[in-house]
Every structure is written in structure tokens, then in C-alpha cells.
């Protein structure tokens, strides 16, 4: 069995969401599994001096248009979330508080859908709890152990060089952006 | 005849160079011509708070790898230029000093090839002159009229919302990045 693909993303990243709808099928076509690894873009921005896209003059307006157009181009449901972006600390902690891989994956998919399709503000811890509850999950967002685990995961991502979302690592090779999926597909067949 | 495509780029932008090798064929497949419009990323960065990619922690290292990998992926010759990036004010002025469209296009292609394939520093006005001379062109980089014309072109680009390179506008629809060429291709068939 080949090594799994690392899939880093922020729960309030539109391109991260778009990638989340395709990454498992992409990996499966090449006999791979995917490690979903939510991170916090805000922490990465401290390292790179970056800022949330909507806050940047010119680029912000363009991005809102590109989120929608890219979703249409790929046939992925997308309703512009409002507020946007939101803090995803609670969502991230809820994810890492779960030990079971399937439970984590189900929660992650449900959070993305809630925010980018159903208009639910996943920046609110109460909404994260409700979404998890609907899946029969009871994540912990408050214990120090979970806070520490989340922080360690996010710090490890930055240490790996993760500065954006989505950020995919295949056998040590990093790919930034949903628009690198074709390069990832070829790389999975054979590094070039 | 349908309206031409506007192709904005900075002469020291790797993704702008990659796009320059494909934009005319892309447009021609859909019965379009291309207006090549060099601009100065440094001026755009003042509007967006942006910075040259190589200067950004994490993102800079990633980008150097992605320039090379994207060139290999698309089968485009690319030798990492050094120094990088360079000021492209002289290159831009030389381009806009020419009135003939074919002469402009020939000079632009030659400048890109010199910098990204042949290792010539096009930040040096003397090298711009030599490259132009090899094509039988004598561009003006010094007159106030050319300086003013260049400044007006760059300001007009920023006013159109151009914040990166390449930046392509098709019938009012903006596309940022060589990685949007597939979306452009579909848009040229039919807006979606």
C-alpha cells in the first residue's frame, strides 16, 4: 500500500471546500488514502504576512467571483457564505477531538457542506456541536488536551511549510490549490 | 469578428511567461486576437499590499518549485532566472514605445525568452536594447512621451482591477493565473 496523501485545509477556505469534494476520489484512483488535516489559515498568515482574500483590495473582489465561477466550472454546489471568513478554531478542535478516522471525515464533510452550501455559520461553536450531534458525534472543543492537540497539529502543518488552503503533500511533493489537481493526478501516476 | 482578449502580464512573472507561450493559440482556436498589455507588478502591489513571491516566507520556496514543475507539466522551456525578480520598467517602456503590433509582439516574446530561457537579465536597459536590436527594432526607453504612455497604460491596468500576472480579460470577465486557462477556454466557447 502506498503512503496516504496529506490534505491540509482551513474549514472556511472556499478552495479548500472545493478540493474536499474531489480529493478522496482522486487518491482512490491511484490506490491512495487521504489524511484530512484541518489547519488554521490565520496562524499561517502570521508566518507569511498573508491576509484573508476578501480583505485584500482588487484581489478580494476577484476572488469572490472566482470562487463562484470555479464551483460552476467543476459542477460543485456553492453558496457564498456570510459571514466570510469565520474563525475555524472550534471546528478544528471538534475534528481533532475525535479519534476515529471515519467520524473525523464525516464531521469534516458535514462542516464544509453546512458552511458552503447550507449557509450555517460554523464559526459558532454551538453550530459545530449541532452539526456533530446530527451525526451522532459529541466532539470536545473545550478540554485543554484537545486545545493542545489542535495547536500541535496546526504548528506541525506550518512546520511542514503549509501556508495556504488547500495544500496537498504527495510523497513529500507539495501542491497548493485546487487548481493543482491535474498536476497531482499526473504526479500520482508518475513524478515528473 | 469578436473582441480581442486582453492579456496583462509583467515581463518578470514566471506564470506570465508560461501564459505568453499559449495565449495566442488559445485565442485563435476561438477566432480571437490578443492585446498584449505589459504592466508593472510593483505598482499593483502598492494597491494590494502584495509582495514579490520569492520574498514571502514559505510561499516563496514553494513558488520556485511550482514555477519549474508547472513548466515541466506543460512542456514549456524554463530556466530559473537569476536575479529574480527584476525591474521591468525598461522592458515595458520599450514595448509601449513601438507603434506596430507585430513589432511589439516580437519584442515581448524575445524578452520573455531571453529572461526565462536564455538567462539574460532584462532588468538592464542595455540588454533590452540589444534584444530589440536583434529584431531590427530601436525602441525608445528615455523620452518623456514614452514614460508617460507607459505610466498611463499601467495605471489603466490597475484601474481595470489587474493585480497579478497573468491577468486575462475576456468580454469583461477577468481570469487571474495561467491555471485559469481551462476556464478561459470554456468561457470562449460559452460563458458559464
HADDOCK unambig.tbl for C-alpha pairs under 7 A between the chains (distance, minus, plus):
assign (segid A and resid 47 and name CA) (segid B and resid 57 and name CA) 6.75 0.50 0.50
assign (segid A and resid 48 and name CA) (segid B and resid 56 and name CA) 5.92 0.50 0.50
assign (segid A and resid 48 and name CA) (segid B and resid 57 and name CA) 5.12 0.50 0.50
assign (segid A and resid 48 and name CA) (segid B and resid 58 and name CA) 6.65 0.50 0.50
assign (segid A and resid 56 and name CA) (segid B and resid 48 and name CA) 5.93 0.50 0.50
assign (segid A and resid 57 and name CA) (segid B and resid 47 and name CA) 6.74 0.50 0.50
assign (segid A and resid 57 and name CA) (segid B and resid 48 and name CA) 5.13 0.50 0.50
assign (segid A and resid 58 and name CA) (segid B and resid 48 and name CA) 6.68 0.50 0.50
assign (segid A and resid 58 and name CA) (segid B and resid 161 and name CA) 5.61 0.50 0.50
assign (segid A and resid 58 and name CA) (segid B and resid 163 and name CA) 6.50 0.50 0.50
assign (segid A and resid 59 and name CA) (segid B and resid 163 and name CA) 6.59 0.50 0.50
assign (segid A and resid 73 and name CA) (segid B and resid 183 and name CA) 6.98 0.50 0.50
assign (segid A and resid 161 and name CA) (segid B and resid 58 and name CA) 5.62 0.50 0.50
assign (segid A and resid 163 and name CA) (segid B and resid 58 and name CA) 6.49 0.50 0.50
assign (segid A and resid 163 and name CA) (segid B and resid 59 and name CA) 6.57 0.50 0.50
assign (segid A and resid 179 and name CA) (segid B and resid 179 and name CA) 6.33 0.50 0.50
assign (segid A and resid 183 and name CA) (segid B and resid 73 and name CA) 6.98 0.50 0.50
